[in-house]
Amino acid sequence: MDALRGKVVHLSYDTASGGGVNRKMMPDPVTGKLTVPMDEVFSFDRGHAICRVETNSQAFTMPTYAMGDVTIGSRSAAEHATYKVEAVDGGPRGGSAGDTFAFAAFFDPEDAPVNHAIFGPEFTFTGLMVEGEITILDPRAD
């Protein structure tokens, strides 16, 4: 019985967690060249996940779902979304070892009209992982 209790405790551990920064280069509104860095800060565990696009001090151009190409600067409002997280643990050293993080957000036009107009019904936030670490443990391993 003690061995089974121990196994239940072991299997209940958080088996995946992580956090860091993904960076992608966005088009400059004047030149159209991919020179404006946009950072997406993320973290997740078994119960929660966040992915927040940092407020850029430099504007960039972005194609949108329903508004054509628009110039994006700072953000000022939050809207509800559901999401799905996909994370890969490439080993120690984070992104340089192959860790990746993708945050697929699903925007309902009623609950998130601005994000739906910009990103559409589904958009995956991801980029080159420049900081952080993903850890995925196999609960069956001892």
C-alpha positions as CSV (number, residue, x, y, z in Angstrom):
1,M,0.0,0.0,0.0
2,D,2.9,2.4,0.8
3,A,4.5,1.7,-2.6
4,L,1.2,2.5,-4.3
5,R,0.7,5.7,-2.3
6,G,4.3,6.7,-3.3
7,K,3.5,6.1,-6.9
8,V,0.4,8.2,-6.7
9,V,2.3,11.1,-5.2
10,H,5.0,10.7,-7.8
11,L,2.5,10.7,-10.7
12,S,0.8,13.8,-9.2
13,Y,4.0,16.0,-9.6
14,D,3.9,18.7,-12.1
15,T,5.5,17.0,-15.1
16,A,6.0,20.1,-17.3
17,S,6.9,23.6,-16.5
18,G,9.0,26.4,-17.8
19,G,9.3,30.0,-18.8
20,G,11.3,32.5,-20.8
21,V,11.3,34.8,-23.7
22,N,10.6,34.1,-27.4
23,R,11.8,36.8,-29.8
24,K,10.6,37.4,-33.4
25,M,11.6,40.1,-35.8
26,M,8.8,42.2,-37.1
27,P,8.7,44.6,-40.2
28,D,9.7,48.2,-39.8
29,P,6.7,50.4,-40.9
30,V,8.9,52.5,-43.1
31,T,11.4,50.1,-44.6
32,G,9.4,46.8,-44.4
33,K,12.6,45.0,-43.2
34,L,12.5,42.6,-40.3
35,T,14.4,44.9,-37.9
36,V,12.0,45.4,-35.0
37,P,12.5,42.8,-32.2
38,M,9.2,41.7,-30.5
39,D,9.6,39.7,-27.3
40,E,6.9,37.3,-26.0
41,V,7.3,36.5,-22.3
42,F,5.9,33.1,-21.3
43,S,5.6,30.8,-18.4
44,F,3.5,27.7,-17.7
45,D,3.0,24.7,-15.4
46,R,0.4,22.0,-15.1
47,G,-2.4,24.5,-14.1
48,H,-1.7,27.8,-15.7
49,A,0.0,29.4,-18.7
50,I,0.7,33.0,-19.8
51,C,2.1,34.4,-22.9
52,R,2.4,38.2,-23.0
53,V,3.7,40.3,-25.9
54,E,5.8,43.0,-24.5
55,T,4.9,46.6,-25.3
56,N,7.3,47.7,-28.0
57,S,8.8,51.2,-27.8
58,Q,9.4,50.9,-31.6
59,A,6.3,50.5,-33.9
60,F,6.1,47.7,-36.4
61,T,3.9,46.6,-39.2
62,M,1.8,43.5,-38.9
63,P,-0.6,41.8,-41.3
64,T,-3.9,41.2,-39.5
65,Y,-6.8,38.8,-40.0
66,A,-9.5,41.4,-40.8
67,M,-7.9,44.8,-41.0
68,G,-5.1,44.4,-43.5
69,D,-1.6,45.6,-42.6
70,V,-1.5,47.8,-39.6
71,T,1.1,49.6,-37.5
72,I,1.3,48.3,-34.0
73,G,2.8,50.2,-31.0
74,S,1.8,49.7,-27.4
75,R,-1.1,47.6,-26.1
76,S,-3.7,48.9,-23.7
77,A,-6.5,46.4,-23.2
78,A,-6.7,42.7,-22.3
79,E,-9.3,40.3,-23.7
80,H,-10.3,36.7,-22.8
81,A,-8.9,33.8,-24.9
82,T,-8.6,30.1,-24.5
83,Y,-5.3,28.5,-25.3
84,K,-3.2,25.4,-25.9
85,V,0.4,25.1,-25.0
86,E,3.1,23.0,-26.8
87,A,6.5,22.9,-25.2
88,V,9.6,20.9,-26.1
89,D,12.4,20.1,-23.6
90,G,15.6,19.8,-25.7
91,G,17.8,19.4,-22.6
92,P,19.7,21.8,-20.3
93,R,20.6,25.2,-21.8
94,G,17.1,26.2,-22.9
95,G,16.6,27.4,-26.5
96,S,20.2,26.7,-27.5
97,A,19.6,23.0,-26.6
98,G,16.3,22.9,-28.6
99,D,13.7,24.0,-26.1
100,T,10.7,25.5,-27.8
101,F,7.4,27.0,-26.6
102,A,4.3,27.7,-28.7
103,F,1.1,29.3,-27.3
104,A,-1.9,28.8,-29.5
105,A,-4.6,31.3,-28.6
106,F,-8.3,31.0,-29.7
107,F,-10.1,34.3,-30.0
108,D,-13.9,34.4,-30.0
109,P,-15.2,37.5,-31.9
110,E,-17.7,38.3,-29.1
111,D,-15.3,37.9,-26.2
112,A,-12.2,39.3,-27.9
113,P,-13.2,41.5,-30.8
114,V,-9.9,43.4,-31.1
115,N,-7.7,40.3,-30.9
116,H,-10.0,38.4,-33.2
117,A,-9.7,41.3,-35.8
118,I,-5.9,41.3,-35.4
119,F,-5.1,37.6,-35.1
120,G,-8.2,35.8,-36.4
121,P,-9.9,32.9,-34.6
122,E,-6.6,31.1,-33.8
123,F,-3.0,32.4,-33.6
124,T,0.1,30.7,-32.4
125,F,2.6,32.9,-30.5
126,T,6.1,31.5,-30.8
127,G,9.6,32.6,-31.9
128,L,13.2,31.9,-31.2
129,M,13.6,31.1,-27.5
130,V,16.3,33.5,-26.4
131,E,15.9,33.1,-22.6
132,G,14.5,30.5,-20.3
133,E,14.2,26.8,-19.7
134,I,11.5,24.1,-20.4
135,T,11.5,21.1,-18.1
136,I,9.5,18.0,-18.8
137,L,9.8,15.2,-16.4
138,D,8.6,11.6,-17.1
139,P,6.6,10.7,-14.0
140,R,7.2,7.0,-14.8
141,A,10.9,7.4,-14.4
142,D,12.4,6.9,-11.0
